[in-house]
Amino acid sequence: MEAGDVAVGSRSSSDKGSRLAARVVGEVQRRVVGQQYMIERLLIGLLTGGHVLFEGVPGLAKTLTVRTLAETIDASFQRIQFTPDLLPADVVGTVIYEARTGEFVPHKGPIFAHIVLADEINRAPAKVQAALLEAMQERQVTIGGTTYPLPEPYLVLATQNPIEQEGTYPLPEAQVDRFMMKVVVGYPDREAEREILRRMSGPDPIPVARVTGPAEILRARHAIARLYLDEKVADYILDLVHATRRPRDFGLASLAPLIEYGGSPRATLALGACARAHAYLRGREYVLPEDVKAVAPDVLRHRVITTFEAEAEEVTADEIVRRVLDTIAVP
Protein backbone atom coordinates (compact mmCIF):
# COMPACT_ATOMS: atom_id res chain seq x y z
CA MET A 1 0.00 0.00 0.00
CA GLU A 2 1.36 3.38 -1.00
CA ALA A 3 1.23 6.47 1.18
CA GLY A 4 -0.87 8.27 -1.38
CA ASP A 5 -3.48 5.49 -1.27
CA VAL A 6 -3.87 6.00 2.46
CA ALA A 7 -4.35 9.72 2.07
CA VAL A 8 -7.03 9.31 -0.60
CA GLY A 9 -8.80 6.43 1.12
CA SER A 10 -9.79 8.31 4.26
CA ARG A 11 -9.36 11.93 5.21
CA SER A 12 -11.62 12.05 8.26
CA SER A 13 -9.05 11.70 11.03
CA SER A 14 -6.47 13.83 9.23
CA ASP A 15 -9.01 16.62 8.74
CA LYS A 16 -9.86 16.41 12.44
CA GLY A 17 -6.18 16.73 13.25
CA SER A 18 -5.66 19.92 11.27
CA ARG A 19 -8.90 21.40 12.60
CA LEU A 20 -7.96 20.51 16.18
CA ALA A 21 -4.56 22.13 15.76
CA ALA A 22 -6.07 25.26 14.24
CA ARG A 23 -8.61 25.62 17.06
CA VAL A 24 -6.14 25.09 19.90
CA VAL A 25 -3.28 27.14 18.43
CA GLY A 26 -5.65 29.97 17.47
CA GLU A 27 -7.08 30.15 20.98
CA VAL A 28 -3.70 29.95 22.73
CA GLN A 29 -2.35 32.71 20.51
CA ARG A 30 -5.07 35.06 21.75
CA ARG A 31 -2.85 35.35 24.82
CA VAL A 32 0.55 34.18 23.65
CA VAL A 33 2.08 36.15 20.80
CA GLY A 34 4.50 34.25 18.59
CA GLN A 35 6.05 31.10 20.10
CA GLN A 36 4.15 28.96 17.59
CA TYR A 37 7.00 26.46 17.67
CA MET A 38 6.63 26.00 21.42
CA ILE A 39 2.84 25.74 21.18
CA GLU A 40 3.07 23.06 18.50
CA ARG A 41 5.58 21.06 20.55
CA LEU A 42 3.20 21.26 23.49
CA LEU A 43 0.44 19.86 21.28
CA ILE A 44 2.68 17.06 20.02
CA GLY A 45 3.48 16.11 23.60
CA LEU A 46 -0.19 16.19 24.56
CA LEU A 47 -1.28 14.15 21.54
CA THR A 48 1.39 11.47 22.04
CA GLY A 49 1.32 11.30 25.83
CA GLY A 50 5.00 12.26 25.90
CA HIS A 51 6.40 14.66 28.48
CA VAL A 52 8.28 17.76 27.38
CA LEU A 53 11.27 19.57 28.89
CA PHE A 54 11.54 23.27 28.02
CA GLU A 55 14.81 25.14 28.29
CA GLY A 56 14.82 28.89 28.05
CA VAL A 57 15.50 32.08 29.96
CA PRO A 58 12.75 33.51 32.19
CA GLY A 59 10.06 35.70 30.66
CA LEU A 60 9.37 33.74 27.47
CA ALA A 61 5.72 32.93 28.36
CA LYS A 62 6.35 29.25 29.10
CA THR A 63 4.06 29.19 32.14
CA LEU A 64 1.42 31.34 30.44
CA THR A 65 1.40 29.07 27.39
CA VAL A 66 0.99 25.88 29.42
CA ARG A 67 -1.76 27.38 31.60
CA THR A 68 -3.61 28.67 28.53
CA LEU A 69 -3.34 25.29 26.80
CA ALA A 70 -4.93 23.64 29.84
CA GLU A 71 -7.81 26.12 29.69
CA THR A 72 -8.44 25.52 25.99
CA ILE A 73 -8.84 21.76 26.51
CA ASP A 74 -10.84 22.12 29.75
CA ALA A 75 -8.19 20.19 31.66
CA SER A 76 -7.01 20.46 35.24
CA PHE A 77 -3.71 22.28 35.68
CA GLN A 78 -1.16 22.45 38.49
CA ARG A 79 2.08 24.38 38.69
CA ILE A 80 4.82 23.16 41.02
CA GLN A 81 7.62 25.60 41.78
CA PHE A 82 10.66 23.43 42.41
CA THR A 83 12.89 24.71 45.23
CA PRO A 84 15.79 23.18 47.21
CA ASP A 85 13.58 22.58 50.27
CA LEU A 86 10.85 20.74 48.36
CA LEU A 87 10.01 17.22 49.57
CA PRO A 88 8.61 14.28 47.56
CA ALA A 89 5.39 14.46 49.59
CA ASP A 90 4.93 18.04 48.41
CA VAL A 91 4.70 16.70 44.87
CA VAL A 92 2.96 13.31 45.06
CA GLY A 93 1.03 13.70 48.32
CA THR A 94 0.95 11.96 51.68
CA VAL A 95 -1.40 10.50 54.30
CA ILE A 96 -2.82 12.76 57.02
CA TYR A 97 -4.22 11.68 60.36
CA GLU A 98 -7.82 12.77 60.72
CA ALA A 99 -8.40 13.37 64.44
CA ARG A 100 -12.18 13.46 64.07
CA THR A 101 -12.40 9.97 62.60
CA GLY A 102 -9.18 8.54 63.99
CA GLU A 103 -8.11 7.41 60.51
CA PHE A 104 -5.30 8.19 58.12
CA VAL A 105 -6.65 9.67 54.90
CA PRO A 106 -4.73 10.24 51.66
CA HIS A 107 -3.97 13.79 50.60
CA LYS A 108 -3.15 13.87 46.89
CA GLY A 109 -0.42 16.22 45.76
CA PRO A 110 -0.40 18.64 42.80
CA ILE A 111 0.84 15.87 40.52
CA PHE A 112 -2.79 14.71 40.21
CA ALA A 113 -3.76 16.95 37.31
CA HIS A 114 -4.10 16.53 33.57
CA ILE A 115 -1.30 19.02 32.90
CA VAL A 116 1.48 19.54 35.43
CA LEU A 117 4.05 22.31 35.04
CA ALA A 118 7.26 21.48 36.90
CA ASP A 119 8.84 24.92 37.01
CA GLU A 120 12.65 24.99 37.27
CA ILE A 121 12.85 21.25 37.82
CA ASN A 122 16.62 21.40 38.29
CA ARG A 123 16.26 23.44 41.49
CA ALA A 124 14.91 20.52 43.55
CA PRO A 125 17.08 17.73 45.00
CA ALA A 126 17.40 14.36 43.33
CA LYS A 127 14.82 12.54 45.49
CA VAL A 128 12.12 15.03 44.47
CA GLN A 129 13.08 14.78 40.81
CA ALA A 130 13.00 10.98 41.09
CA ALA A 131 9.50 11.03 42.64
CA LEU A 132 8.17 13.14 39.77
CA LEU A 133 9.91 11.15 37.05
CA GLU A 134 8.68 7.85 38.50
CA ALA A 135 5.11 9.12 38.35
CA MET A 136 5.71 10.25 34.77
CA GLN A 137 6.87 6.79 33.79
CA GLU A 138 4.40 4.65 35.73
CA ARG A 139 1.38 6.96 35.36
CA GLN A 140 0.45 6.13 38.92
CA VAL A 141 1.40 7.15 42.47
CA THR A 142 1.48 5.12 45.68
CA ILE A 143 0.40 6.98 48.84
CA GLY A 144 0.26 5.13 52.15
CA GLY A 145 0.36 1.73 50.51
CA THR A 146 -2.47 2.46 48.06
CA THR A 147 -1.81 3.04 44.37
CA TYR A 148 -3.75 5.78 42.59
CA PRO A 149 -3.80 6.16 38.80
CA LEU A 150 -3.05 9.57 37.37
CA PRO A 151 -5.71 11.23 35.17
CA GLU A 152 -5.76 10.84 31.41
CA PRO A 153 -4.65 12.61 29.36
CA TYR A 154 -1.62 13.22 31.55
CA LEU A 155 1.28 15.47 30.62
CA VAL A 156 4.25 16.80 32.57
CA LEU A 157 5.90 19.93 31.19
CA ALA A 158 9.13 20.85 32.93
CA THR A 159 11.24 23.96 32.58
CA GLN A 160 14.84 24.68 33.39
CA ASN A 161 16.84 27.87 33.20
CA PRO A 162 20.08 27.47 31.20
CA ILE A 163 21.77 30.60 32.54
CA GLU A 164 21.71 29.94 36.29
CA GLN A 165 23.62 26.90 37.54
CA GLU A 166 24.25 27.99 41.14
CA GLY A 167 22.07 26.10 43.60
CA THR A 168 20.75 23.66 41.00
CA TYR A 169 20.65 19.88 40.77
CA PRO A 170 21.12 18.93 37.11
CA LEU A 171 18.93 16.07 35.93
CA PRO A 172 20.91 12.87 35.31
CA GLU A 173 21.02 11.77 31.67
CA ALA A 174 18.93 8.66 32.39
CA GLN A 175 16.17 10.81 33.87
CA VAL A 176 16.27 13.42 31.12
CA ASP A 177 15.69 10.54 28.70
CA ARG A 178 12.20 10.13 30.23
CA PHE A 179 11.16 13.31 28.46
CA MET A 180 9.99 12.66 24.92
CA MET A 181 11.26 16.06 23.76
CA LYS A 182 13.59 18.77 24.96
CA VAL A 183 12.55 22.05 23.39
CA VAL A 184 14.79 25.11 23.39
CA VAL A 185 12.62 28.24 23.64
CA GLY A 186 14.04 31.39 22.06
CA TYR A 187 13.21 35.07 22.09
CA PRO A 188 10.33 36.39 19.96
CA ASP A 189 11.21 38.56 16.98
CA ARG A 190 10.85 42.33 17.07
CA GLU A 191 7.36 42.50 15.54
CA ALA A 192 6.05 39.79 17.86
CA GLU A 193 7.47 41.63 20.84
CA ARG A 194 5.83 44.84 19.66
CA GLU A 195 2.50 42.99 19.59
CA ILE A 196 3.20 41.61 23.08
CA LEU A 197 3.75 45.17 24.30
CA ARG A 198 0.47 46.30 22.76
CA ARG A 199 -1.68 43.34 23.72
CA MET A 200 -0.50 42.75 27.27
CA SER A 201 -0.71 46.40 28.36
CA GLY A 202 -4.46 46.19 28.95
CA PRO A 203 -5.86 46.09 32.50
CA ASP A 204 -7.94 42.93 32.02
CA PRO A 205 -6.75 39.38 31.33
CA ILE A 206 -7.43 38.07 27.84
CA PRO A 207 -10.14 35.36 27.97
CA VAL A 208 -9.82 32.08 26.10
CA ALA A 209 -12.51 29.56 25.27
CA ARG A 210 -12.57 25.82 25.72
CA VAL A 211 -12.26 24.42 22.21
CA THR A 212 -11.77 20.72 22.96
CA GLY A 213 -11.78 18.28 25.84
CA PRO A 214 -9.83 15.34 27.29
CA ALA A 215 -12.04 12.82 25.47
CA GLU A 216 -11.18 14.31 22.06
CA ILE A 217 -7.49 14.37 22.96
CA LEU A 218 -7.60 10.66 23.78
CA ARG A 219 -9.40 9.92 20.48
CA ALA A 220 -6.73 11.88 18.65
CA ARG A 221 -4.04 9.75 20.32
CA HIS A 222 -5.63 6.61 18.92
CA ALA A 223 -5.87 8.17 15.46
CA ILE A 224 -2.19 9.19 15.57
CA ALA A 225 -1.11 5.68 16.54
CA ARG A 226 -2.80 4.39 13.36
CA LEU A 227 -1.12 6.80 10.97
CA TYR A 228 0.69 5.11 8.12
CA LEU A 229 4.47 4.88 8.50
CA ASP A 230 6.15 3.59 5.35
CA GLU A 231 9.03 1.16 5.72
CA LYS A 232 11.39 3.63 4.03
CA VAL A 233 10.48 6.29 6.58
CA ALA A 234 10.94 3.75 9.38
CA ASP A 235 14.40 2.94 8.01
CA TYR A 236 15.17 6.66 7.92
CA ILE A 237 14.26 6.93 11.62
CA LEU A 238 16.48 3.95 12.42
CA ASP A 239 19.37 5.39 10.42
CA LEU A 240 19.18 8.70 12.30
CA VAL A 241 19.22 7.05 15.71
CA HIS A 242 21.87 4.47 14.82
CA ALA A 243 24.08 7.20 13.35
CA THR A 244 24.29 8.71 16.85
CA ARG A 245 25.54 5.35 18.16
CA ARG A 246 27.85 4.24 15.35
CA PRO A 247 28.66 7.37 13.34
CA ARG A 248 31.52 5.69 11.46
CA ASP A 249 29.06 3.28 9.81
CA PHE A 250 27.23 6.25 8.29
CA GLY A 251 30.17 8.27 6.97
CA LEU A 252 30.41 10.42 10.11
CA ALA A 253 33.77 9.27 11.43
CA SER A 254 34.60 12.77 12.65
CA LEU A 255 31.72 12.56 15.13
CA ALA A 256 32.89 9.31 16.75
CA PRO A 257 35.27 10.95 19.26
CA LEU A 258 32.58 13.49 20.17
CA ILE A 259 29.76 11.10 21.14
CA GLU A 260 29.85 9.22 24.44
CA TYR A 261 26.39 7.68 24.06
CA GLY A 262 23.80 7.89 21.31
CA GLY A 263 20.05 7.55 21.27
CA SER A 264 18.45 4.45 22.79
CA PRO A 265 15.45 2.51 21.42
CA ARG A 266 13.34 4.96 23.43
CA ALA A 267 14.62 7.64 21.06
CA THR A 268 13.48 5.56 18.09
CA LEU A 269 9.99 5.17 19.54
CA ALA A 270 9.78 8.85 20.42
CA LEU A 271 10.90 9.91 16.96
CA GLY A 272 8.23 7.74 15.34
CA ALA A 273 5.48 8.97 17.67
CA CYS A 274 6.39 12.65 17.30
CA ALA A 275 6.65 12.35 13.51
CA ARG A 276 3.16 10.81 13.42
CA ALA A 277 1.76 13.65 15.55
CA HIS A 278 3.52 16.23 13.36
CA ALA A 279 1.87 14.72 10.27
CA TYR A 280 -1.52 14.54 12.04
CA LEU A 281 -1.43 18.23 12.89
CA ARG A 282 -0.87 18.98 9.20
CA GLY A 283 -3.89 17.01 8.11
CA ARG A 284 -2.09 13.96 6.71
CA GLU A 285 -2.67 10.28 7.40
CA TYR A 286 0.86 9.29 6.49
CA VAL A 287 4.30 10.32 7.70
CA LEU A 288 6.82 12.04 5.44
CA PRO A 289 10.58 12.24 6.02
CA GLU A 290 10.03 15.99 6.53
CA ASP A 291 7.97 15.18 9.62
CA VAL A 292 10.87 13.17 11.02
CA LYS A 293 13.40 15.92 10.28
CA ALA A 294 11.17 18.56 11.87
CA VAL A 295 10.97 16.82 15.26
CA ALA A 296 14.39 15.09 15.30
CA PRO A 297 16.32 17.93 17.03
CA ASP A 298 13.82 18.04 19.90
CA VAL A 299 13.80 14.25 20.28
CA LEU A 300 17.55 13.66 20.02
CA ARG A 301 19.33 16.69 21.53
CA HIS A 302 19.02 15.44 25.12
CA ARG A 303 19.75 11.84 24.20
CA VAL A 304 23.12 12.44 22.56
CA ILE A 305 25.71 12.53 25.35
CA THR A 306 28.90 14.30 24.31
CA THR A 307 32.46 13.48 25.37
CA PHE A 308 34.99 15.70 27.11
CA GLU A 309 36.62 16.18 23.72
CA ALA A 310 33.38 17.63 22.36
CA GLU A 311 33.18 20.01 25.31
CA ALA A 312 36.78 21.07 24.74
CA GLU A 313 35.99 21.77 21.09
CA GLU A 314 32.70 23.47 22.07
CA VAL A 315 30.67 21.05 19.98
CA THR A 316 27.14 20.72 21.33
CA ALA A 317 24.64 17.90 21.00
CA ASP A 318 22.57 20.19 18.78
CA GLU A 319 25.49 20.53 16.38
CA ILE A 320 25.96 16.75 16.30
CA VAL A 321 22.28 16.17 15.56
CA ARG A 322 22.38 18.79 12.81
CA ARG A 323 25.35 17.09 11.15
CA VAL A 324 23.59 13.72 11.35
CA LEU A 325 20.45 15.18 9.73
CA ASP A 326 22.54 16.82 7.01
CA THR A 327 24.39 13.57 6.21
CA ILE A 328 21.78 10.81 6.37
CA ALA A 329 20.04 10.53 3.01
CA VAL A 330 16.34 11.33 2.96
CA PRO A 331 14.26 8.57 1.29
Secondary structure, DSSP 8 states (H G I E B T S, - for coil): --HHHHHHH--HHHHHHHHHHHHHHHHHTTTS-S-HHHHHHHHHHHHHT--EEEE--TTSSHHHHHHHHHHHTT--EEEEE--TT--HHHHHEEEEEETTTTEEEEEE-TT-SSEEEEETGGGS-HHHHHHHHHHHHHSEEEETTEEEE--SS-EEEEEE-SS--TT-----HHHHTTSSEEEE-----HHHHHHHHHHTTSSS---------HHHHHHHHHHHHTSB--HHHHHHHHHHHHHHH-GGGGT-GGGGGGEEE---HHHHHHHHHHHHHHHHHTT-SB--HHHHHHHHHHHHTTT-EE-HHHHHTT--HHHHHHHHHHHS---
